Structure formats: C-alpha cells, structure tokens
Amino acid sequence: MLLRKTRSASSASLSVGVLRQQNAWLGLLSFFAGGDTGKL
C-alpha cells in the first residue's frame, strides 16, 4: 500500500513537471508567433 502511494505521488509530480514544461514551450511558441495564440 505504501509503495502504491509513493508511486502515485511520483507519477503525479512527474505529470506536473510535464505540464510545466508544456506551458513553457507554449509560452515560447506564442512569443515567437507574436503573442497570437489563436493561430496555435
């Protein structure tokens, strides 16, 4: 049970890190696109 908890916690933190990385890439793309996020 403890192993399952730690595994779910690590996967949750990993997904949060991936979401932050995706947000950073989206910010860079919107910056290069002139801030027009409607085209993306």
SELO-465074 format. One record per residue: residue in one letter; x, y, z of N, C-alpha, C, CB in turn; residue number from 1. Coordinates in nm, 2 decimals. Last residue first. Glycine has a CB too. Example, Ala and Ser with C-alpha at 12.3 -4.5 7.8 and 13.67 -1.06 7.14 Angstrom:
! residues 2
 r   n.c1   n.c2   n.c3  ca.c1  ca.c2  ca.c3   c.c1   c.c2   c.c3  cb.c1  cb.c2  cb.c3   k
 S   1.28  -0.22   0.71   1.37  -0.11   0.71   1.29   0.00   0.79   1.41  -0.06   0.57   2
 A   1.32  -0.57   0.78   1.23  -0.45   0.78   1.32  -0.33   0.78   1.13  -0.45   0.90   1
This chain:
! residues 40
 r   n.c1   n.c2   n.c3  ca.c1  ca.c2  ca.c3   c.c1   c.c2   c.c3  cb.c1  cb.c2  cb.c3   k
 L  -0.23   2.90  -3.29  -0.18   2.77  -3.24  -0.30   2.67  -3.23  -0.11   2.79  -3.11  40
 K  -0.37   3.13  -3.35  -0.32   3.05  -3.46  -0.27   2.92  -3.42  -0.20   3.13  -3.53  39
 G  -0.42   3.25  -3.10  -0.53   3.20  -3.18  -0.49   3.11  -3.30  -0.62   3.31  -3.23  38
 T  -0.21   3.36  -2.99  -0.23   3.22  -2.96  -0.35   3.17  -3.03  -0.25   3.21  -2.81  37
 D   0.01   3.58  -3.07  -0.12   3.55  -3.13  -0.14   3.40  -3.10  -0.13   3.58  -3.28  36
 G   0.26   3.66  -3.00   0.16   3.67  -2.89   0.02   3.63  -2.95   0.16   3.80  -2.83  35
 G   0.43   3.61  -3.21   0.39   3.75  -3.19   0.28   3.76  -3.08   0.34   3.80  -3.32  34
 A   0.53   3.36  -3.21   0.42   3.39  -3.30   0.36   3.53  -3.29   0.31   3.28  -3.28  33
 F   0.71   3.36  -3.00   0.76   3.37  -3.14   0.65   3.40  -3.24   0.83   3.23  -3.17  32
 F   0.52   3.35  -2.79   0.61   3.46  -2.80   0.67   3.47  -2.94   0.73   3.45  -2.70  31
 S   0.40   3.10  -2.84   0.32   3.22  -2.85   0.41   3.35  -2.86   0.22   3.23  -2.73  30
 L   0.63   2.94  -2.79   0.57   2.94  -2.92   0.48   3.06  -2.94   0.48   2.81  -2.94  29
 L   0.68   3.00  -2.52   0.78   3.03  -2.62   0.72   3.04  -2.76   0.90   2.93  -2.62  28
 G   0.44   2.90  -2.41   0.48   3.04  -2.39   0.58   3.08  -2.50   0.53   3.06  -2.25  27
 L   0.47   2.63  -2.48   0.36   2.71  -2.54   0.38   2.86  -2.52   0.22   2.67  -2.47  26
 W   0.69   2.57  -2.32   0.70   2.56  -2.47   0.59   2.64  -2.53   0.70   2.41  -2.51  25
 A   0.57   2.60  -2.07   0.69   2.68  -2.11   0.71   2.68  -2.26   0.82   2.63  -2.04  24
 N   0.37   2.41  -2.07   0.34   2.55  -2.06   0.45   2.64  -2.10   0.29   2.59  -1.91  23
 Q   0.53   2.18  -2.08   0.45   2.21  -2.19   0.40   2.36  -2.19   0.32   2.12  -2.19  22
 Q   0.65   2.20  -1.83   0.74   2.21  -1.95   0.65   2.24  -2.07   0.81   2.07  -1.97  21
 R   0.43   2.17  -1.67   0.50   2.30  -1.66   0.59   2.31  -1.78   0.59   2.30  -1.53  20
 L   0.35   1.91  -1.74   0.26   2.02  -1.77   0.34   2.16  -1.76   0.14   2.02  -1.67  19
 V   0.57   1.77  -1.64   0.55   1.77  -1.78   0.45   1.89  -1.82   0.48   1.64  -1.83  18
 G   0.54   1.82  -1.37   0.66   1.87  -1.43   0.64   1.87  -1.58   0.78   1.78  -1.40  17
 V   0.30   1.69  -1.33   0.30   1.83  -1.30   0.43   1.89  -1.37   0.31   1.86  -1.15  16
 S   0.38   1.43  -1.38   0.28   1.49  -1.47   0.28   1.64  -1.45   0.14   1.43  -1.45  15
 L   0.55   1.39  -1.16   0.60   1.38  -1.29   0.51   1.45  -1.39   0.63   1.24  -1.33  14
 S   0.37   1.40  -0.95   0.47   1.51  -0.96   0.54   1.51  -1.10   0.58   1.49  -0.85  13
 A   0.23   1.17  -1.01   0.16   1.30  -1.01   0.26   1.41  -1.02   0.08   1.31  -0.88  12
 S   0.42   0.98  -0.99   0.36   0.99  -1.12   0.29   1.13  -1.12   0.27   0.88  -1.15  11
 S   0.47   1.00  -0.71   0.58   1.03  -0.81   0.53   1.05  -0.95   0.68   0.92  -0.81  10
 A   0.22   0.92  -0.61   0.27   1.06  -0.58   0.38   1.10  -0.68   0.33   1.06  -0.44   9
 S   0.21   0.66  -0.70   0.11   0.76  -0.75   0.16   0.90  -0.73  -0.03   0.73  -0.68   8
 R   0.42   0.56  -0.55   0.43   0.55  -0.70   0.33   0.65  -0.76   0.39   0.41  -0.75   7
 T   0.35   0.60  -0.29   0.46   0.67  -0.34   0.47   0.67  -0.49   0.59   0.61  -0.28   6
 K   0.12   0.42  -0.29   0.11   0.57  -0.26   0.23   0.65  -0.32   0.10   0.59  -0.11   5
 R   0.24   0.18  -0.34   0.14   0.23  -0.43   0.12   0.38  -0.41   0.00   0.16  -0.42   4
 L   0.39   0.14  -0.11   0.46   0.15  -0.25   0.36   0.21  -0.35   0.51   0.01  -0.29   3
 L   0.20   0.12   0.08   0.29   0.24   0.08   0.35   0.26  -0.05   0.39   0.22   0.19   2
 M   0.08  -0.12   0.00   0.00   0.00   0.00   0.09   0.13   0.00  -0.10   0.00   0.12   1
